């Protein structure tokens, strides 16, 4: 079984923006994330730990300016915490092993897919194309990835 963890090497390899978002609970500007318009089949993993977080088949265009997903690929890899910052109550989403700030989850997602919208910063994610998943150790998740375009 693969072990996912936060390491000093992984933190040192982050760009300034990735560090600000994942380690300091920042937010990227709406509409600017590299994964926002990605429609390729694959999975999204934590940029710090590599733990699998979301599948392309659960990604949808919510119009909010950030990549949105209906559910995590592996619920145990996503922690949901109460966030009272910015004068509102929200639910923060963090990776379980990397403890990276990912974004927030809201209850305004597609009703037919459970009603949730995981609004995630691209800078907290690394995309692994379906064709590379087996070779990078994510073959167990191939059955959760399908073409979405």
Helices and strands as residue ranges (DSSP letters): H 8-12, H 16-24, E 42-46, E 52-55, G 56-58, E 59-60, E 67-69, G 75-77, E 78-83, G 85-87, E 90-95, E 101-106, G 111-113, E 117-120, G 122-124, E 125-129, H 130-133, G 139-144
